Structures are given as structure tokens and as C-alpha cells.
Amino acid sequence: MMYLCIIFVPPVYFIARQKWLGLALNSLLYGLACLCVLSLIGIWIAPFFWILSVGHASFTYRKELMAVHADLIATKMAEKLQNQPPKLQ
């Protein structure tokens, strides 16, 4: 569901995550894309700003997922090490 939000309306992702600085930058890019769509000349430039907006939201989401995944792996590894008896050498 979040991927659909990122693809079609990227600023909503930043509102949902309460990342206000990212929202400002993404709203600027998305707003420029929307304004370009309204003009006949700018319609060819609009996909550039839209791709920048989607790329920014996707990168931020991916970074967030990687942090959650790394935390999960670290927690599991710590549990394994606590349950393992000490090695005698």
C-alpha cells in the first residue's frame, strides 16, 4: 500500500511518517511537476520532476526499511548469543 502512495502522491508518504523537511522538498518537486502538466510546453518537463519526487520518497522509504531490518537482525543475533553456552578452549 505504501508503494502505491509513493508512486502516485509522494508527499502523502512524508505526511504519514511526519518527516516535515522531506515533505517540504518533495512537495516542491511534486508541485513543479503538477504545474508543468498544466502548461502545454511544460508537459514534457513534468515527468522529470515527478521522477525526482518519486525517487526521493522511494529512497527515504528504502532507507527506513533497511534500518528496521538491521535492527531486527541485531536483535535476533543478540538473542542467539545470549542463549549460547560459553565456549571452553
BAVORO-507844 format. One record per atom (N, C-alpha, C, O): z, y, x. Coordinates in steps of 0.2 Angstrom, whole numbers, padded with zeros to 4 digits, always signed. Each point is the difference from the previous one (the first is absolute). Layout:
ZYX;...
//
This chain:
+0000-0006+0004;+0000+0006-0004;+0000+0006+0004;-0003+0005-0001;+0007-0005+0007;+0000+0006+0004;-0007+0001+0003;-0001+0006+0002;-0002-0011+0000;-0007+0001+0003;-0005+0004-0005;-0004+0004+0002;+0005-0006-0008;-0004+0004-0005;+0001+0007+0000;-0004+0005-0001;+0011-0003+0001;+0002+0006+0000;-0002+0004+0006;-0002+0006+0000;+0002-0009+0006;-0002+0003+0006;-0008+0001+0000;-0002+0005+0003;-0002-0009-0006;-0007+0001+0000;-0002+0005-0005;-0004+0004+0002;+0007-0004-0008;-0003+0005-0005;+0004+0007+0000;-0004+0005-0001;+0010-0005+0002;+0004+0006+0000;+0005+0000+0006;+0006-0001-0002;-0008+0002+0008;+0005-0001+0005;+0006+0005+0000;+0005-0003+0003;-0005+0009-0005;+0006+0004+0000;+0006-0003-0004;+0006+0001+0001;-0008-0005-0006;+0005-0004-0005;+0004-0004+0005;+0006-0001-0002;-0009-0003+0007;+0004-0004+0004;+0006+0004+0004;+0005-0002+0000;-0007+0008+0002;+0005+0004+0004;+0006+0002-0005;+0005+0001+0002;-0007+0001-0008;+0005+0002-0005;+0005-0006-0002;+0006+0001+0000;-0009-0007-0001;+0004-0006-0001;+0005-0001+0006;+0005-0003-0001;-0007+0004+0007;+0004-0002+0006;+0004+0006+0002;+0004+0000+0005;-0005+0006-0008;+0004+0006+0001;-0001+0003+0007;+0005+0001+0004;-0011-0002-0001;-0002+0003+0006;-0004+0006-0001;-0006+0000-0001;+0010+0006+0002;-0003+0006-0003;-0005+0003+0005;-0005+0003-0002;+0006-0004+0009;-0004+0003+0005;-0007-0004-0001;-0005+0003+0001;+0005-0009-0002;-0006-0004+0000;-0003+0002-0007;-0007+0000+0000;+0010+0001-0005;-0002+0002-0006;-0004+0007+0000;-0006+0001-0003;+0009+0004+0007;-0004+0006+0001;-0007-0001+0004;-0005+0003-0003;+0005-0007+0008;-0006-0001+0004;-0005-0004-0005;-0006+0002+0000;+0008-0007-0003;-0004-0004-0004;-0003+0004-0006;-0005-0001-0002;+0009+0005-0001;-0002+0004-0006;-0005+0005+0002;-0005+0001-0003;+0006+0002+0009;-0006+0004+0003;-0006-0004+0001;-0005+0003-0002;+0005-0008+0005;-0006-0004+0001;-0003-0002-0007;-0006+0000-0001;+0010-0003-0003;-0003-0002-0007;-0002+0005-0004;-0005+0000-0003;+0008+0006+0003;-0002+0006-0003;-0007+0003+0002;-0004+0002-0004;+0003-0002+0011;-0006+0002+0003;-0005-0005-0003;-0006+0002-0001;+0007-0009+0001;-0005-0004-0002;-0002+0001-0008;-0006+0000-0002;+0011+0001-0002;-0001+0002-0007;-0004+0006-0001;-0004+0001-0004;+0006+0004+0008;-0004+0007+0000;-0007-0001+0002;-0005+0003-0003;+0004-0007+0008;-0007-0002+0002;-0004-0003-0005;-0006+0001+0000;+0009-0006-0004;-0004-0003-0005;-0002+0005-0005;-0005-0002-0003;+0009+0007+0001;-0002+0005-0005;-0007+0004+0002;-0003+0002-0004;+0002-0002+0010;-0006+0004+0002;-0006-0005+0002;+0002-0005+0002;-0008+0007-0003;-0005-0004+0001;-0002-0001+0007;-0002-0005+0003;+0003+0010+0001;-0001+0000+0007;+0006-0004+0004;-0002-0004+0004;+0008+0005-0006;+0006-0004+0003;+0001-0007-0002;+0004-0003+0003;-0008+0001-0008;+0000-0007-0002;-0001-0005+0005;+0002-0006+0000;-0006+0008+0005;-0001-0004+0006;+0005+0000+0005;+0001-0005+0004;+0003+0010-0004;+0006+0001+0005;+0006-0004-0003;+0005-0002+0004;-0004+0002-0011;+0006-0003-0003;+0002-0006+0002;+0006-0001+0002;-0010-0004-0001;+0002-0007+0003;+0004+0000+0006;+0004-0004+0002;-0006+0009+0003;+0003+0001+0006;+0007+0002-0001;+0005-0004+0003;-0003+0008-0007;+0007+0002-0001;+0004-0005-0004;+0006-0001+0001;-0010-0002-0006;+0003-0006-0003;+0002-0006+0004;+0006-0002+0000;-0010+0001+0005;+0001-0006+0005;+0006+0002+0004;+0004-0004+0002;-0004+0011+0000;+0006+0002+0004;+0007-0001-0004;+0005-0002+0003;-0006+0004-0009;+0006+0000-0004;+0003-0008-0001;+0005-0001+0001;-0010-0003-0003;+0001-0007+0000;+0003-0003+0006;+0004-0004+0000;-0007+0006+0006;+0002-0003+0006;+0007+0002+0002;+0003-0004+0003;-0002+0010-0004;+0007+0003+0001;+0005-0004-0004;+0005-0002+0003;-0006+0001-0010;+0005-0004-0004;+0000-0007+0002;+0005-0003+0000;-0011+0000+0002;+0000-0007+0002;+0004-0001+0006;+0004-0005+0001;-0005+0009+0004;+0003+0000+0007;+0008+0000-0001;+0004-0004+0003;-0002+0009-0007;+0007+0001-0002;+0003-0007-0003;+0006-0002+0002;-0009+0000-0007;+0002-0006-0004;+0000-0006+0005;+0005-0004+0000;-0010+0003+0004;+0000-0005+0005;+0006+0000+0005;+0003-0005+0002;-0002+0011+0000;+0006+0001+0005;+0006-0002-0003;+0005-0003+0003;-0004+0005-0010;+0006-0002-0003;+0001-0007-0001;+0005-0003+0001;-0011+0000-0003;+0001-0008+0000;+0001-0003+0006;+0004-0005+0000;-0006+0007+0006;+0001-0003+0006;+0008+0001+0002;+0003-0004+0003;+0000+0010-0005;+0007+0001+0002;+0004-0005-0005;+0005-0003+0003;-0007+0002-0009;+0004-0005-0004;-0001-0007+0003;+0005-0003+0000;-0011+0002+0002;-0001-0007+0002;+0004-0001+0007;+0003-0006+0001;-0003+0011+0003;+0004-0001+0007;+0007-0001-0002;+0004-0003+0004;-0001+0007-0009;+0007+0000-0001;+0001-0007-0003;+0006-0003+0002;-0010+0000-0006;+0001-0007-0003;+0000-0005+0006;+0004-0005+0000;-0009+0005+0005;+0000-0004+0005;+0006+0000+0004;+0003-0005+0003;+0000+0011-0001;+0006+0001+0004;+0006-0003-0004;+0004-0003+0004;-0004+0004-0010;+0006-0003-0004;+0000-0007+0001;+0005-0003+0001;-0011+0000-0003;+0000-0008+0001;+0001-0002+0007;+0004-0005+0001;-0006+0008+0004;+0001-0002+0007;+0008+0001+0001;+0002-0005+0004;+0001+0010-0006;+0007+0001+0001;+0004-0006-0003;+0005-0002+0002;-0007+0000-0008;+0003-0005-0004;-0001-0007+0004;+0005-0004+0000;-0011+0003+0002;-0001-0006+0004;+0005+0000+0006;+0002-0005+0002;-0002+0010+0002;+0004+0000+0006;+0007+0000-0001;+0004-0003+0004;-0001+0005-0010;+0007-0001-0002;+0002-0007-0001;+0005-0002+0001;-0010-0001-0005;+0001-0007-0002;-0001-0005+0006;+0002-0006-0001;-0005+0008+0006;-0001-0005+0006;+0006-0001+0004;+0003+0005+0002;-0001-0011+0000;+0005-0001+0004;-0001+0003+0007;-0006-0001+0002;+0011+0003+0002;-0002+0002+0007;-0002-0005+0004;+0002-0006+0000;-0007+0007+0005;-0003-0005+0004;+0005+0000+0007;+0002+0005+0002;-0001-0012+0000;+0004-0001+0006;-0005-0002+0005;-0004-0004+0000;+0005+0008+0006;-0004-0002+0006;+0004-0002+0006;-0003-0001+0005;
//
